[in-house]
Amino acid sequence: MFVAPNNFIGSYFKCKRVPRKFKKKWKHILQGNRYDFLELNQKLWFIQGLENPQFNRFLINFIASK
């Protein structure tokens, strides 16, 4: 069970760029041709879903309950 982060805002990702180490780890998604149709925020949501799908479900339920 997850609890909401202290600084939770309705739209979770509002990024214009990602840190260098994160970019190196997820280079195949962030810079690959396969996911060109996604914006950066959508790519970050996808990566989070791969790493921690339960937290994505929590965020969706949290936003839907308001």
PQR file of N, CA, C, O and H, with PARSE charges and radii, in Angstrom:
ATOM      1  N   MET A   1       0.846  -1.183   0.000 -0.4000 1.5000
ATOM      2  CA  MET A   1       0.000   0.000   0.000 -0.0000 2.0000
ATOM      3  C   MET A   1       0.886   1.238   0.000  0.5500 1.7000
ATOM      4  O   MET A   1       1.853   1.327   0.757 -0.5500 1.4000
ATOM      5  N   PHE A   2       0.547   2.179  -0.849 -0.4000 1.5000
ATOM      6  CA  PHE A   2       1.312   3.406  -0.954 -0.0000 2.0000
ATOM      7  C   PHE A   2       0.523   4.566  -0.389  0.5500 1.7000
ATOM      8  O   PHE A   2      -0.708   4.549  -0.385 -0.5500 1.4000
ATOM      9  H   PHE A   2      -0.239   2.106  -1.464  0.4000 1.0000
ATOM     10  N   VAL A   3       1.222   5.561   0.082 -0.4000 1.5000
ATOM     11  CA  VAL A   3       0.595   6.803   0.533 -0.0000 2.0000
ATOM     12  C   VAL A   3       1.055   7.915  -0.386  0.5500 1.7000
ATOM     13  O   VAL A   3       2.110   7.818  -1.013 -0.5500 1.4000
ATOM     14  H   VAL A   3       2.222   5.575   0.079  0.4000 1.0000
ATOM     15  N   ALA A   4       0.265   8.970  -0.464 -0.4000 1.5000
ATOM     16  CA  ALA A   4       0.582  10.076  -1.361 -0.0000 2.0000
ATOM     17  C   ALA A   4       1.841  10.804  -0.905  0.5500 1.7000
ATOM     18  O   ALA A   4       2.039  10.992   0.295 -0.5500 1.4000
ATOM     19  H   ALA A   4      -0.592   9.049   0.046  0.4000 1.0000
ATOM     20  N   PRO A   5       2.685  11.212  -1.830 -0.5600 1.5000
ATOM     21  CA  PRO A   5       3.852  12.006  -1.468  0.2800 2.0000
ATOM     22  C   PRO A   5       3.428  13.352  -0.877  0.5500 1.7000
ATOM     23  O   PRO A   5       2.326  13.832  -1.145 -0.5500 1.4000
ATOM     24  N   ASN A   6       4.305  13.958  -0.075 -0.4000 1.5000
ATOM     25  CA  ASN A   6       3.981  15.222   0.569 -0.0000 2.0000
ATOM     26  C   ASN A   6       3.747  16.356  -0.426  0.5500 1.7000
ATOM     27  O   ASN A   6       2.858  17.182  -0.222 -0.5500 1.4000
ATOM     28  H   ASN A   6       5.200  13.568   0.142  0.4000 1.0000
ATOM     29  N   ASN A   7       4.517  16.402  -1.475 -0.4000 1.5000
ATOM     30  CA  ASN A   7       4.404  17.474  -2.449 -0.0000 2.0000
ATOM     31  C   ASN A   7       3.670  17.016  -3.706  0.5500 1.7000
ATOM     32  O   ASN A   7       4.045  17.396  -4.816 -0.5500 1.4000
ATOM     33  H   ASN A   7       5.240  15.731  -1.640  0.4000 1.0000
ATOM     34  N   PHE A   8       2.638  16.212  -3.541 -0.4000 1.5000
ATOM     35  CA  PHE A   8       1.906  15.659  -4.691 -0.0000 2.0000
ATOM     36  C   PHE A   8       1.088  16.755  -5.375  0.5500 1.7000
ATOM     37  O   PHE A   8       0.329  17.476  -4.727 -0.5500 1.4000
ATOM     38  H   PHE A   8       2.334  15.904  -2.640  0.4000 1.0000
ATOM     39  N   ILE A   9       1.254  16.866  -6.681 -0.4000 1.5000
ATOM     40  CA  ILE A   9       0.502  17.818  -7.498 -0.0000 2.0000
ATOM     41  C   ILE A   9      -0.289  17.001  -8.507  0.5500 1.7000
ATOM     42  O   ILE A   9       0.143  15.916  -8.898 -0.5500 1.4000
ATOM     43  H   ILE A   9       1.871  16.280  -7.208  0.4000 1.0000
ATOM     44  N   GLY A  10      -1.438  17.505  -8.931 -0.4000 1.5000
ATOM     45  CA  GLY A  10      -2.316  16.781  -9.841 -0.0000 2.0000
ATOM     46  C   GLY A  10      -1.618  16.178 -11.043  0.5500 1.7000
ATOM     47  O   GLY A  10      -1.791  14.991 -11.318 -0.5500 1.4000
ATOM     48  H   GLY A  10      -1.789  18.386  -8.613  0.4000 1.0000
ATOM     49  N   SER A  11      -0.842  16.956 -11.760 -0.4000 1.5000
ATOM     50  CA  SER A  11      -0.091  16.370 -12.875 -0.0000 2.0000
ATOM     51  C   SER A  11       1.309  16.046 -12.361  0.5500 1.7000
ATOM     52  O   SER A  11       2.072  16.943 -12.005 -0.5500 1.4000
ATOM     53  H   SER A  11      -0.702  17.920 -11.536  0.4000 1.0000
ATOM     54  N   TYR A  12       1.627  14.794 -12.327 -0.4000 1.5000
ATOM     55  CA  TYR A  12       2.810  14.298 -11.639 -0.0000 2.0000
ATOM     56  C   TYR A  12       4.107  14.685 -12.336  0.5500 1.7000
ATOM     57  O   TYR A  12       5.054  15.113 -11.676 -0.5500 1.4000
ATOM     58  H   TYR A  12       1.007  14.065 -12.616  0.4000 1.0000
ATOM     59  N   PHE A  13       4.168  14.546 -13.652 -0.4000 1.5000
ATOM     60  CA  PHE A  13       5.392  14.856 -14.382 -0.0000 2.0000
ATOM     61  C   PHE A  13       5.226  16.160 -15.142  0.5500 1.7000
ATOM     62  O   PHE A  13       4.288  16.323 -15.923 -0.5500 1.4000
ATOM     63  H   PHE A  13       3.399  14.199 -14.188  0.4000 1.0000
ATOM     64  N   LYS A  14       6.140  17.082 -14.907 -0.4000 1.5000
ATOM     65  CA  LYS A  14       6.231  18.314 -15.694 -0.0000 2.0000
ATOM     66  C   LYS A  14       7.700  18.578 -15.955  0.5500 1.7000
ATOM     67  O   LYS A  14       8.245  19.579 -15.488 -0.5500 1.4000
ATOM     68  H   LYS A  14       6.902  16.950 -14.272  0.4000 1.0000
ATOM     69  N   CYS A  15       8.340  17.697 -16.691 -0.4000 1.5000
ATOM     70  CA  CYS A  15       9.787  17.768 -16.905 -0.0000 2.0000
ATOM     71  C   CYS A  15      10.100  18.279 -18.302  0.5500 1.7000
ATOM     72  O   CYS A  15       9.380  18.009 -19.264 -0.5500 1.4000
ATOM     73  H   CYS A  15       7.897  16.885 -17.070  0.4000 1.0000
ATOM     74  N   LYS A  16      11.188  19.023 -18.385 -0.4000 1.5000
ATOM     75  CA  LYS A  16      11.681  19.447 -19.679 -0.0000 2.0000
ATOM     76  C   LYS A  16      12.946  18.692 -20.047  0.5500 1.7000
ATOM     77  O   LYS A  16      13.274  18.574 -21.228 -0.5500 1.4000
ATOM     78  H   LYS A  16      11.773  19.243 -17.604  0.4000 1.0000
ATOM     79  N   ARG A  17      13.669  18.176 -19.043 -0.4000 1.5000
ATOM     80  CA  ARG A  17      14.858  17.377 -19.287 -0.0000 2.0000
ATOM     81  C   ARG A  17      15.057  16.438 -18.100  0.5500 1.7000
ATOM     82  O   ARG A  17      14.467  16.628 -17.037 -0.5500 1.4000
ATOM     83  H   ARG A  17      13.403  18.272 -18.084  0.4000 1.0000
ATOM     84  N   VAL A  18      15.888  15.434 -18.295 -0.4000 1.5000
ATOM     85  CA  VAL A  18      16.149  14.453 -17.244 -0.0000 2.0000
ATOM     86  C   VAL A  18      17.634  14.479 -16.896  0.5500 1.7000
ATOM     87  O   VAL A  18      18.455  14.882 -17.719 -0.5500 1.4000
ATOM     88  H   VAL A  18      16.367  15.279 -19.159  0.4000 1.0000
ATOM     89  N   PRO A  19      17.984  14.053 -15.682 -0.5600 1.5000
ATOM     90  CA  PRO A  19      19.403  14.011 -15.297  0.2800 2.0000
ATOM     91  C   PRO A  19      20.209  13.053 -16.168  0.5500 1.7000
ATOM     92  O   PRO A  19      19.667  12.123 -16.766 -0.5500 1.4000
ATOM     93  N   ARG A  20      21.502  13.299 -16.225 -0.4000 1.5000
ATOM     94  CA  ARG A  20      22.395  12.550 -17.114 -0.0000 2.0000
ATOM     95  C   ARG A  20      22.453  11.069 -16.770  0.5500 1.7000
ATOM     96  O   ARG A  20      22.403  10.234 -17.673 -0.5500 1.4000
ATOM     97  H   ARG A  20      21.943  14.054 -15.739  0.4000 1.0000
ATOM     98  N   LYS A  21      22.557  10.718 -15.492 -0.4000 1.5000
ATOM     99  CA  LYS A  21      22.640   9.309 -15.105 -0.0000 2.0000
ATOM    100  C   LYS A  21      21.342   8.571 -15.435  0.5500 1.7000
ATOM    101  O   LYS A  21      21.368   7.415 -15.857 -0.5500 1.4000
ATOM    102  H   LYS A  21      22.597  11.396 -14.758  0.4000 1.0000
ATOM    103  N   PHE A  22      20.214   9.242 -15.242 -0.4000 1.5000
ATOM    104  CA  PHE A  22      18.922   8.644 -15.582 -0.0000 2.0000
ATOM    105  C   PHE A  22      18.839   8.425 -17.093  0.5500 1.7000
ATOM    106  O   PHE A  22      18.348   7.396 -17.558 -0.5500 1.4000
ATOM    107  H   PHE A  22      20.193  10.182 -14.899  0.4000 1.0000
ATOM    108  N   LYS A  23      19.321   9.397 -17.838 -0.4000 1.5000
ATOM    109  CA  LYS A  23      19.291   9.291 -19.301 -0.0000 2.0000
ATOM    110  C   LYS A  23      20.166   8.142 -19.785  0.5500 1.7000
ATOM    111  O   LYS A  23      19.802   7.454 -20.739 -0.5500 1.4000
ATOM    112  H   LYS A  23      19.719  10.233 -17.460  0.4000 1.0000
ATOM    113  N   LYS A  24      21.315   7.922 -19.143 -0.4000 1.5000
ATOM    114  CA  LYS A  24      22.183   6.812 -19.536 -0.0000 2.0000
ATOM    115  C   LYS A  24      21.523   5.470 -19.262  0.5500 1.7000
ATOM    116  O   LYS A  24      21.640   4.541 -20.062 -0.5500 1.4000
ATOM    117  H   LYS A  24      21.610   8.481 -18.368  0.4000 1.0000
ATOM    118  N   LYS A  25      20.824   5.365 -18.125 -0.4000 1.5000
ATOM    119  CA  LYS A  25      20.187   4.102 -17.767 -0.0000 2.0000
ATOM    120  C   LYS A  25      19.037   3.770 -18.704  0.5500 1.7000
ATOM    121  O   LYS A  25      18.853   2.609 -19.069 -0.5500 1.4000
ATOM    122  H   LYS A  25      20.729   6.119 -17.475  0.4000 1.0000
ATOM    123  N   TRP A  26      18.265   4.765 -19.095 -0.4000 1.5000
ATOM    124  CA  TRP A  26      17.061   4.546 -19.899 -0.0000 2.0000
ATOM    125  C   TRP A  26      17.230   5.073 -21.322  0.5500 1.7000
ATOM    126  O   TRP A  26      16.259   5.508 -21.940 -0.5500 1.4000
ATOM    127  H   TRP A  26      18.414   5.708 -18.799  0.4000 1.0000
ATOM    128  N   LYS A  27      18.437   5.038 -21.837 -0.4000 1.5000
ATOM    129  CA  LYS A  27      18.742   5.552 -23.169 -0.0000 2.0000
ATOM    130  C   LYS A  27      17.906   4.881 -24.258  0.5500 1.7000
ATOM    131  O   LYS A  27      17.480   5.538 -25.208 -0.5500 1.4000
ATOM    132  H   LYS A  27      19.227   4.685 -21.335  0.4000 1.0000
ATOM    133  N   HIS A  28      17.671   3.582 -24.122 -0.4000 1.5000
ATOM    134  CA  HIS A  28      16.933   2.841 -25.149 -0.0000 2.0000
ATOM    135  C   HIS A  28      15.482   3.316 -25.266  0.5500 1.7000
ATOM    136  O   HIS A  28      14.869   3.147 -26.320 -0.5500 1.4000
ATOM    137  H   HIS A  28      18.017   3.048 -23.350  0.4000 1.0000
ATOM    138  N   ILE A  29      14.928   3.901 -24.215 -0.4000 1.5000
ATOM    139  CA  ILE A  29      13.555   4.416 -24.282 -0.0000 2.0000
ATOM    140  C   ILE A  29      13.552   5.905 -24.596  0.5500 1.7000
ATOM    141  O   ILE A  29      12.773   6.363 -25.431 -0.5500 1.4000
ATOM    142  H   ILE A  29      15.427   4.038 -23.359  0.4000 1.0000
ATOM    143  N   LEU A  30      14.426   6.667 -23.926 -0.4000 1.5000
ATOM    144  CA  LEU A  30      14.415   8.118 -24.078 -0.0000 2.0000
ATOM    145  C   LEU A  30      14.910   8.582 -25.443  0.5500 1.7000
ATOM    146  O   LEU A  30      14.413   9.576 -25.972 -0.5500 1.4000
ATOM    147  H   LEU A  30      15.059   6.294 -23.247  0.4000 1.0000
ATOM    148  N   GLN A  31      15.879   7.880 -26.020 -0.4000 1.5000
ATOM    149  CA  GLN A  31      16.478   8.341 -27.267 -0.0000 2.0000
ATOM    150  C   GLN A  31      16.261   7.395 -28.433  0.5500 1.7000
ATOM    151  O   GLN A  31      16.694   7.686 -29.548 -0.5500 1.4000
ATOM    152  H   GLN A  31      16.282   7.072 -25.590  0.4000 1.0000
ATOM    153  N   GLY A  32      15.609   6.283 -28.204 -0.4000 1.5000
ATOM    154  CA  GLY A  32      15.409   5.320 -29.277 -0.0000 2.0000
ATOM    155  C   GLY A  32      14.313   5.736 -30.243  0.5500 1.7000
ATOM    156  O   GLY A  32      13.472   6.574 -29.918 -0.5500 1.4000
ATOM    157  H   GLY A  32      15.258   6.047 -27.298  0.4000 1.0000
ATOM    158  N   ASN A  33      14.326   5.152 -31.421 -0.4000 1.5000
ATOM    159  CA  ASN A  33      13.315   5.449 -32.437 -0.0000 2.0000
ATOM    160  C   ASN A  33      11.975   4.796 -32.140  0.5500 1.7000
ATOM    161  O   ASN A  33      10.937   5.229 -32.640 -0.5500 1.4000
ATOM    162  H   ASN A  33      15.009   4.471 -31.685  0.4000 1.0000
ATOM    163  N   ARG A  34      12.006   3.756 -31.327 -0.4000 1.5000
ATOM    164  CA  ARG A  34      10.787   2.994 -31.066 -0.0000 2.0000
ATOM    165  C   ARG A  34       9.713   3.820 -30.357  0.5500 1.7000
ATOM    166  O   ARG A  34       8.520   3.606 -30.576 -0.5500 1.4000
ATOM    167  H   ARG A  34      12.849   3.404 -30.921  0.4000 1.0000
ATOM    168  N   TYR A  35      10.131   4.764 -29.506 -0.4000 1.5000
ATOM    169  CA  TYR A  35       9.187   5.554 -28.721 -0.0000 2.0000
ATOM    170  C   TYR A  35       9.202   7.030 -29.110  0.5500 1.7000
ATOM    171  O   TYR A  35       8.978   7.897 -28.266 -0.5500 1.4000
ATOM    172  H   TYR A  35      11.100   4.938 -29.328  0.4000 1.0000
ATOM    173  N   ASP A  36       9.462   7.316 -30.376 -0.4000 1.5000
ATOM    174  CA  ASP A  36       9.506   8.707 -30.844 -0.0000 2.0000
ATOM    175  C   ASP A  36       8.161   9.411 -30.742  0.5500 1.7000
ATOM    176  O   ASP A  36       8.115  10.633 -30.604 -0.5500 1.4000
ATOM    177  H   ASP A  36       9.644   6.611 -31.062  0.4000 1.0000
ATOM    178  N   PHE A  37       7.077   8.666 -30.809 -0.4000 1.5000
ATOM    179  CA  PHE A  37       5.753   9.281 -30.803 -0.0000 2.0000
ATOM    180  C   PHE A  37       5.337   9.770 -29.416  0.5500 1.7000
ATOM    181  O   PHE A  37       4.360  10.510 -29.299 -0.5500 1.4000
ATOM    182  H   PHE A  37       7.115   7.673 -30.921  0.4000 1.0000
ATOM    183  N   LEU A  38       6.059   9.372 -28.359 -0.4000 1.5000
ATOM    184  CA  LEU A  38       5.741   9.793 -27.004 -0.0000 2.0000
ATOM    185  C   LEU A  38       6.494  11.066 -26.645  0.5500 1.7000
ATOM    186  O   LEU A  38       7.633  11.266 -27.068 -0.5500 1.4000
ATOM    187  H   LEU A  38       6.853   8.771 -28.454  0.4000 1.0000
ATOM    188  N   GLU A  39       5.847  11.930 -25.857 -0.4000 1.5000
ATOM    189  CA  GLU A  39       6.527  13.098 -25.316 -0.0000 2.0000
ATOM    190  C   GLU A  39       7.363  12.659 -24.115  0.5500 1.7000
ATOM    191  O   GLU A  39       7.241  11.523 -23.657 -0.5500 1.4000
ATOM    192  H   GLU A  39       4.922  11.768 -25.513  0.4000 1.0000
ATOM    193  N   LEU A  40       8.203  13.544 -23.608 -0.4000 1.5000
ATOM    194  CA  LEU A  40       9.092  13.195 -22.509 -0.0000 2.0000
ATOM    195  C   LEU A  40       8.311  12.761 -21.273  0.5500 1.7000
ATOM    196  O   LEU A  40       8.678  11.776 -20.633 -0.5500 1.4000
ATOM    197  H   LEU A  40       8.303  14.467 -23.980  0.4000 1.0000
ATOM    198  N   ASN A  41       7.257  13.466 -20.928 -0.4000 1.5000
ATOM    199  CA  ASN A  41       6.471  13.114 -19.743 -0.0000 2.0000
ATOM    200  C   ASN A  41       5.810  11.747 -19.893  0.5500 1.7000
ATOM    201  O   ASN A  41       5.692  11.005 -18.917 -0.5500 1.4000
ATOM    202  H   ASN A  41       6.958  14.267 -21.448  0.4000 1.0000
ATOM    203  N   GLN A  42       5.385  11.415 -21.087 -0.4000 1.5000
ATOM    204  CA  GLN A  42       4.792  10.107 -21.330 -0.0000 2.0000
ATOM    205  C   GLN A  42       5.845   9.006 -21.218  0.5500 1.7000
ATOM    206  O   GLN A  42       5.560   7.917 -20.720 -0.5500 1.4000
ATOM    207  H   GLN A  42       5.480  12.018 -21.879  0.4000 1.0000
ATOM    208  N   LYS A  43       7.056   9.291 -21.679 -0.4000 1.5000
ATOM    209  CA  LYS A  43       8.147   8.326 -21.540 -0.0000 2.0000
ATOM    210  C   LYS A  43       8.473   8.091 -20.070  0.5500 1.7000
ATOM    211  O   LYS A  43       8.719   6.956 -19.663 -0.5500 1.4000
ATOM    212  H   LYS A  43       7.288  10.176 -22.083  0.4000 1.0000
ATOM    213  N   LEU A  44       8.477   9.160 -19.271 -0.4000 1.5000
ATOM    214  CA  LEU A  44       8.758   9.026 -17.847 -0.0000 2.0000
ATOM    215  C   LEU A  44       7.675   8.211 -17.152  0.5500 1.7000
ATOM    216  O   LEU A  44       7.978   7.408 -16.269 -0.5500 1.4000
ATOM    217  H   LEU A  44       8.277  10.083 -19.602  0.4000 1.0000
ATOM    218  N   TRP A  45       6.427   8.403 -17.536 -0.4000 1.5000
ATOM    219  CA  TRP A  45       5.328   7.616 -16.970 -0.0000 2.0000
ATOM    220  C   TRP A  45       5.494   6.142 -17.338  0.5500 1.7000
ATOM    221  O   TRP A  45       5.266   5.262 -16.507 -0.5500 1.4000
ATOM    222  H   TRP A  45       6.180   9.055 -18.253  0.4000 1.0000
ATOM    223  N   PHE A  46       5.888   5.876 -18.574 -0.4000 1.5000
ATOM    224  CA  PHE A  46       6.119   4.507 -19.033 -0.0000 2.0000
ATOM    225  C   PHE A  46       7.254   3.847 -18.248  0.5500 1.7000
ATOM    226  O   PHE A  46       7.134   2.696 -17.828 -0.5500 1.4000
ATOM    227  H   PHE A  46       6.074   6.591 -19.249  0.4000 1.0000
ATOM    228  N   ILE A  47       8.350   4.574 -18.051 -0.4000 1.5000
ATOM    229  CA  ILE A  47       9.487   4.043 -17.298 -0.0000 2.0000
ATOM    230  C   ILE A  47       9.076   3.758 -15.861  0.5500 1.7000
ATOM    231  O   ILE A  47       9.443   2.723 -15.304 -0.5500 1.4000
ATOM    232  H   ILE A  47       8.448   5.509 -18.392  0.4000 1.0000
ATOM    233  N   GLN A  48       8.323   4.662 -15.261 -0.4000 1.5000
ATOM    234  CA  GLN A  48       7.847   4.443 -13.894 -0.0000 2.0000
ATOM    235  C   GLN A  48       6.949   3.219 -13.833  0.5500 1.7000
ATOM    236  O   GLN A  48       6.984   2.476 -12.852 -0.5500 1.4000
ATOM    237  H   GLN A  48       8.025   5.502 -15.713  0.4000 1.0000
ATOM    238  N   GLY A  49       6.151   3.000 -14.857 -0.4000 1.5000
ATOM    239  CA  GLY A  49       5.301   1.821 -14.907 -0.0000 2.0000
ATOM    240  C   GLY A  49       6.098   0.529 -14.997  0.5500 1.7000
ATOM    241  O   GLY A  49       5.666  -0.503 -14.483 -0.5500 1.4000
ATOM    242  H   GLY A  49       6.122   3.604 -15.653  0.4000 1.0000
ATOM    243  N   LEU A  50       7.257   0.576 -15.644 -0.4000 1.5000
ATOM    244  CA  LEU A  50       8.118  -0.600 -15.701 -0.0000 2.0000
ATOM    245  C   LEU A  50       8.772  -0.872 -14.351  0.5500 1.7000
ATOM    246  O   LEU A  50       8.897  -2.025 -13.938 -0.5500 1.4000
ATOM    247  H   LEU A  50       7.608   1.415 -16.061  0.4000 1.0000
ATOM    248  N   GLU A  51       9.186   0.185 -13.670 -0.4000 1.5000
ATOM    249  CA  GLU A  51       9.885   0.030 -12.398 -0.0000 2.0000
ATOM    250  C   GLU A  51       8.940  -0.245 -11.237  0.5500 1.7000
ATOM    251  O   GLU A  51       9.243  -1.071 -10.377 -0.5500 1.4000
ATOM    252  H   GLU A  51       9.085   1.121 -14.006  0.4000 1.0000
ATOM    253  N   ASN A  52       7.801   0.437 -11.201 -0.4000 1.5000
ATOM    254  CA  ASN A  52       6.914   0.338 -10.052 -0.0000 2.0000
ATOM    255  C   ASN A  52       5.452   0.491 -10.496  0.5500 1.7000
ATOM    256  O   ASN A  52       4.869   1.557 -10.298 -0.5500 1.4000
ATOM    257  H   ASN A  52       7.555   1.109 -11.900  0.4000 1.0000
ATOM    258  N   PRO A  53       4.854  -0.531 -11.082 -0.5600 1.5000
ATOM    259  CA  PRO A  53       3.480  -0.413 -11.597  0.2800 2.0000
ATOM    260  C   PRO A  53       2.440  -0.176 -10.507  0.5500 1.7000
ATOM    261  O   PRO A  53       1.391   0.410 -10.774 -0.5500 1.4000
ATOM    262  N   GLN A  54       2.716  -0.620  -9.289 -0.4000 1.5000
ATOM    263  CA  GLN A  54       1.752  -0.407  -8.212 -0.0000 2.0000
ATOM    264  C   GLN A  54       1.620   1.069  -7.873  0.5500 1.7000
ATOM    265  O   GLN A  54       0.530   1.526  -7.532 -0.5500 1.4000
ATOM    266  H   GLN A  54       3.568  -1.096  -9.073  0.4000 1.0000
ATOM    267  N   PHE A  55       2.708   1.821  -7.961 -0.4000 1.5000
ATOM    268  CA  PHE A  55       2.636   3.249  -7.680 -0.0000 2.0000
ATOM    269  C   PHE A  55       1.840   3.967  -8.760  0.5500 1.7000
ATOM    270  O   PHE A  55       1.098   4.902  -8.458 -0.5500 1.4000
ATOM    271  H   PHE A  55       3.594   1.449  -8.238  0.4000 1.0000
ATOM    272  N   ASN A  56       1.981   3.545 -10.018 -0.4000 1.5000
ATOM    273  CA  ASN A  56       1.161   4.133 -11.085 -0.0000 2.0000
ATOM    274  C   ASN A  56      -0.323   3.890 -10.813  0.5500 1.7000
ATOM    275  O   ASN A  56      -1.139   4.798 -10.974 -0.5500 1.4000
ATOM    276  H   ASN A  56       2.583   2.785 -10.264  0.4000 1.0000
ATOM    277  N   ARG A  57      -0.675   2.672 -10.402 -0.4000 1.5000
ATOM    278  CA  ARG A  57      -2.079   2.380 -10.075 -0.0000 2.0000
ATOM    279  C   ARG A  57      -2.557   3.235  -8.917  0.5500 1.7000
ATOM    280  O   ARG A  57      -3.690   3.717  -8.926 -0.5500 1.4000
ATOM    281  H   ARG A  57      -0.012   1.935 -10.272  0.4000 1.0000
ATOM    282  N   PHE A  58      -1.693   3.431  -7.909 -0.4000 1.5000
ATOM    283  CA  PHE A  58      -2.043   4.279  -6.784 -0.0000 2.0000
ATOM    284  C   PHE A  58      -2.322   5.710  -7.242  0.5500 1.7000
ATOM    285  O   PHE A  58      -3.304   6.316  -6.813 -0.5500 1.4000
ATOM    286  H   PHE A  58      -0.772   3.040  -7.902  0.4000 1.0000
ATOM    287  N   LEU A  59      -1.462   6.256  -8.113 -0.4000 1.5000
ATOM    288  CA  LEU A  59      -1.661   7.618  -8.588 -0.0000 2.0000
ATOM    289  C   LEU A  59      -2.957   7.760  -9.368  0.5500 1.7000
ATOM    290  O   LEU A  59      -3.674   8.749  -9.212 -0.5500 1.4000
ATOM    291  H   LEU A  59      -0.665   5.764  -8.461  0.4000 1.0000
ATOM    292  N   ILE A  60      -3.258   6.785 -10.199 -0.4000 1.5000
ATOM    293  CA  ILE A  60      -4.507   6.827 -10.975 -0.0000 2.0000
ATOM    294  C   ILE A  60      -5.707   6.776 -10.045  0.5500 1.7000
ATOM    295  O   ILE A  60      -6.655   7.542 -10.220 -0.5500 1.4000
ATOM    296  H   ILE A  60      -2.675   5.982 -10.326  0.4000 1.0000
ATOM    297  N   ASN A  61      -5.683   5.893  -9.065 -0.4000 1.5000
ATOM    298  CA  ASN A  61      -6.796   5.805  -8.111 -0.0000 2.0000
ATOM    299  C   ASN A  61      -6.906   7.072  -7.273  0.5500 1.7000
ATOM    300  O   ASN A  61      -8.013   7.523  -6.980 -0.5500 1.4000
ATOM    301  H   ASN A  61      -4.913   5.271  -8.923  0.4000 1.0000
ATOM    302  N   PHE A  62      -5.780   7.649  -6.886 -0.4000 1.5000
ATOM    303  CA  PHE A  62      -5.787   8.877  -6.087 -0.0000 2.0000
ATOM    304  C   PHE A  62      -6.398  10.036  -6.851  0.5500 1.7000
ATOM    305  O   PHE A  62      -7.205  10.789  -6.307 -0.5500 1.4000
ATOM    306  H   PHE A  62      -4.881   7.282  -7.124  0.4000 1.0000
ATOM    307  N   ILE A  63      -6.012  10.179  -8.113 -0.4000 1.5000
ATOM    308  CA  ILE A  63      -6.547  11.268  -8.942 -0.0000 2.0000
ATOM    309  C   ILE A  63      -8.013  11.031  -9.243  0.5500 1.7000
ATOM    310  O   ILE A  63      -8.801  11.977  -9.245 -0.5500 1.4000
ATOM    311  H   ILE A  63      -5.356   9.567  -8.554  0.4000 1.0000
ATOM    312  N   ALA A  64      -8.395   9.788  -9.496 -0.4000 1.5000
ATOM    313  CA  ALA A  64      -9.800   9.473  -9.824 -0.0000 2.0000
ATOM    314  C   ALA A  64     -10.713   9.639  -8.618  0.5500 1.7000
ATOM    315  O   ALA A  64     -11.906   9.895  -8.782 -0.5500 1.4000
ATOM    316  H   ALA A  64      -7.755   9.019  -9.494  0.4000 1.0000
ATOM    317  N   SER A  65     -10.180   9.499  -7.417 -0.4000 1.5000
ATOM    318  CA  SER A  65     -11.036   9.602  -6.227 -0.0000 2.0000
ATOM    319  C   SER A  65     -11.361  11.053  -5.873  0.5500 1.7000
ATOM    320  O   SER A  65     -12.285  11.302  -5.099 -0.5500 1.4000
ATOM    321  H   SER A  65      -9.211   9.291  -7.283  0.4000 1.0000
ATOM    322  N   LYS A  66     -10.625  12.003  -6.420 -0.4000 1.5000
ATOM    323  CA  LYS A  66     -10.888  13.426  -6.114 -0.0000 2.0000
ATOM    324  C   LYS A  66     -11.991  13.986  -6.945  0.5500 1.7000
ATOM    325  O   LYS A  66     -12.331  15.162  -6.808 -0.5500 1.4000
ATOM    326  H   LYS A  66      -9.875  11.800  -7.049  0.4000 1.0000
TER
END
